[in-house]
């Protein structure tokens, strides 16, 4: 009985860690090469977008960073709001860069 309970707890903890380790992105994200222009504008694959009010930027570790901390260039996933502004940006990890090409 004790071994079964312990095994169940260990499996639960392992599955929680796997869910946290991966990054889940919405299905409607787009990808592209970002080049910073002048805040609040960002160039993605030749199209200049404005960052929306309250936009969220996630670094390679999925932590939120300030839009002013965006690198000058990076491969990104992004989402647009209904007004056509950038609402969310995820800076790609090296593994994501390889798989998105």
One Martini backbone bead per residue (centre of mass of N, CA, C, O) as a GRO file, in nm:
protein
  101
    1UNK     BB    1   0.059   0.061  -0.023
    2UNK     BB    2   0.295   0.257   0.018
    3UNK     BB    3   0.424   0.215  -0.263
    4UNK     BB    4   0.182   0.313  -0.429
    5UNK     BB    5   0.170   0.599  -0.314
    6UNK     BB    6   0.459   0.681  -0.383
    7UNK     BB    7   0.433   0.636  -0.689
    8UNK     BB    8   0.205   0.838  -0.737
    9UNK     BB    9   0.361   1.088  -0.640
   10UNK     BB   10   0.599   1.070  -0.839
   11UNK     BB   11   0.431   1.090  -1.097
   12UNK     BB   12   0.304   1.363  -1.037
   13UNK     BB   13   0.565   1.528  -1.018
   14UNK     BB   14   0.676   1.462  -1.301
   15UNK     BB   15   0.434   1.582  -1.464
   16UNK     BB   16   0.461   1.871  -1.365
   17UNK     BB   17   0.749   1.925  -1.473
   18UNK     BB   18   0.683   1.880  -1.774
   19UNK     BB   19   0.478   2.113  -1.802
   20UNK     BB   20   0.683   2.342  -1.721
   21UNK     BB   21   0.919   2.292  -1.926
   22UNK     BB   22   0.725   2.352  -2.132
   23UNK     BB   23   0.587   2.530  -2.419
   24UNK     BB   24   0.273   2.680  -2.463
   25UNK     BB   25   0.113   2.759  -2.763
   26UNK     BB   26  -0.081   2.898  -2.957
   27UNK     BB   27  -0.221   2.813  -3.269
   28UNK     BB   28  -0.216   3.134  -3.392
   29UNK     BB   29   0.072   3.159  -3.436
   30UNK     BB   30   0.348   3.331  -3.553
   31UNK     BB   31   0.642   3.362  -3.756
   32UNK     BB   32   0.965   3.546  -3.720
   33UNK     BB   33   1.167   3.826  -3.793
   34UNK     BB   34   1.298   4.050  -3.564
   35UNK     BB   35   1.308   4.416  -3.569
   36UNK     BB   36   1.397   4.685  -3.423
   37UNK     BB   37   1.306   5.015  -3.431
   38UNK     BB   38   1.079   5.206  -3.260
   39UNK     BB   39   0.937   5.270  -2.996
   40UNK     BB   40   0.645   5.071  -3.058
   41UNK     BB   41   0.813   4.935  -3.293
   42UNK     BB   42   0.803   4.640  -3.517
   43UNK     BB   43   0.987   4.425  -3.726
   44UNK     BB   44   0.825   4.170  -3.935
   45UNK     BB   45   0.920   4.069  -4.223
   46UNK     BB   46   0.881   4.394  -4.321
   47UNK     BB   47   0.665   4.451  -4.101
   48UNK     BB   48   0.513   4.713  -3.929
   49UNK     BB   49   0.451   4.713  -3.584
   50UNK     BB   50   0.253   4.768  -3.307
   51UNK     BB   51   0.242   4.786  -2.981
   52UNK     BB   52   0.030   4.708  -2.757
   53UNK     BB   53  -0.143   4.771  -2.504
   54UNK     BB   54  -0.021   4.533  -2.288
   55UNK     BB   55   0.198   4.389  -2.392
   56UNK     BB   56   0.365   4.065  -2.428
   57UNK     BB   57   0.690   3.940  -2.326
   58UNK     BB   58   0.883   3.644  -2.400
   59UNK     BB   59   1.131   3.463  -2.325
   60UNK     BB   60   1.313   3.166  -2.347
   61UNK     BB   61   1.190   3.110  -2.033
   62UNK     BB   62   0.894   3.242  -2.013
   63UNK     BB   63   0.948   3.532  -1.934
   64UNK     BB   64   0.868   3.838  -1.854
   65UNK     BB   65   0.927   4.134  -2.043
   66UNK     BB   66   1.017   4.427  -2.143
   67UNK     BB   67   0.988   4.586  -2.440
   68UNK     BB   68   1.270   4.740  -2.398
   69UNK     BB   69   1.422   4.434  -2.389
   70UNK     BB   70   1.445   4.390  -2.671
   71UNK     BB   71   1.600   4.271  -2.912
   72UNK     BB   72   1.709   4.365  -3.219
   73UNK     BB   73   1.721   4.048  -3.284
   74UNK     BB   74   1.472   3.784  -3.362
   75UNK     BB   75   1.314   3.495  -3.323
   76UNK     BB   76   0.950   3.461  -3.347
   77UNK     BB   77   0.652   3.463  -3.181
   78UNK     BB   78   0.311   3.578  -3.269
   79UNK     BB   79   0.044   3.812  -3.181
   80UNK     BB   80  -0.258   3.952  -3.283
   81UNK     BB   81  -0.483   4.181  -3.271
   82UNK     BB   82  -0.769   4.315  -3.411
   83UNK     BB   83  -0.583   4.585  -3.486
   84UNK     BB   84  -0.280   4.472  -3.568
   85UNK     BB   85  -0.130   4.429  -3.304
   86UNK     BB   86   0.108   4.349  -3.084
   87UNK     BB   87   0.044   4.132  -2.800
   88UNK     BB   88   0.249   3.881  -2.851
   89UNK     BB   89   0.583   3.762  -2.751
   90UNK     BB   90   0.815   3.499  -2.852
   91UNK     BB   91   1.123   3.399  -2.788
   92UNK     BB   92   1.320   3.186  -2.931
   93UNK     BB   93   1.458   2.900  -2.913
   94UNK     BB   94   1.684   2.704  -3.057
   95UNK     BB   95   1.481   2.468  -3.104
   96UNK     BB   96   1.256   2.643  -3.236
   97UNK     BB   97   1.420   2.746  -3.473
   98UNK     BB   98   1.466   2.472  -3.608
   99UNK     BB   99   1.154   2.381  -3.623
  100UNK     BB  100   1.054   2.654  -3.796
  101UNK     BB  101   1.218   2.604  -4.082
   0.00000   0.00000   0.00000
